[in-house]
Amino acid sequence: MNQTYIALLRGINVGGKVLKMTDLKEAVAGLGFEDVKTYLQSGNMVFRAAKASNVELAERIASAIKAHKAMDVKIMVRSVREWDRVITDNPYPQAEEKPKTVHAFILDDQPGKDRIAILRTKDAGSEEWTIVGDALYLHTPDGFGKSVLGNLIERTLKVPMTARNWNTVKALGELAAGL
């Protein structure tokens, strides 16, 4: 029985690295995925596939994109169950009323304790962050555009990650639940 997954493509449609969502769907068409749906133009996809590891699915999608568009893309995959945990584990209830003030950074690896300690020393002003499982939640009361930590998190923690605002996190959860 197929399971539902969410794929997050990192760095797509920013900085000149363009991948249309129609091209993404074409690229993965031969992988045997079902019910492939994309969300926005920022590299978000939900699909159903035979049970496999997140890493295996990410590698298959990345290879398909490379073969179809000659692009190297970092991809992170989470099962719908894992994504539901990202939603329920959010420590910032402000996200419900002001979803643009909370971002979930999906971590590909766990950062070392030394790297976390360094991030804690950064002057964050009114911003707060918390790591729960494989997600770092960043609350930016003044908005992500004015965030002090938004651009420091990955450079400081030194693990691959990709961030989505709370509207997108919830929308992907709803899209996946509908498959």
C-alpha positions, 0 to 999 in steps of 0.5 A: 500500500502506498504512503503519502510523502511531502518533498521539499526542494531547496533553493528552487525559484530563487536566485535564478535557479528556476524549476517550473512545477510542471517540469517537476511533475514531468521529471517525477512522472516515471518514478511510479508516484501517484497523486503528485501535487505541487504547492506554489512555485517554491518546490513543494510537492506531495505524492503517494509512493511505495514505502521507502526511506526519506533518503531513498525517495529524495535521491530518486527525485533528485536524480529524476530532476537532474535527468530531466532538467540537468539541475542539481537540487537538494531535496528533503522528504518527510512522510505525512506522519512526520509532517503532522509531527512538525505541525503538532510539535510547533512550540509557538502558538502565535503561528495560528494568528500570525502564521508569517511570524513562524517558520519551520526549518526542516533539518536534514541532520541533527546539529551538534551540541557545539553548533547549537551552543554557538547559535544560542550566543547570537543576539536574536532581539525579540526572536525565539527558536526551538529545535524539536525533533528534526525541525527548528522553529523560528518565531520572528515577531517583526517578520521574517524579512527583518529577521536577525537569525533567519540567515544565520541559522544554517551557517551556524548549525552547519547542517542542510535544511530548508525553511517554510513559513507556517502558512506553507507548513499547514497547507502542505499538511492539508494537501497531503491529508487530502490524498 
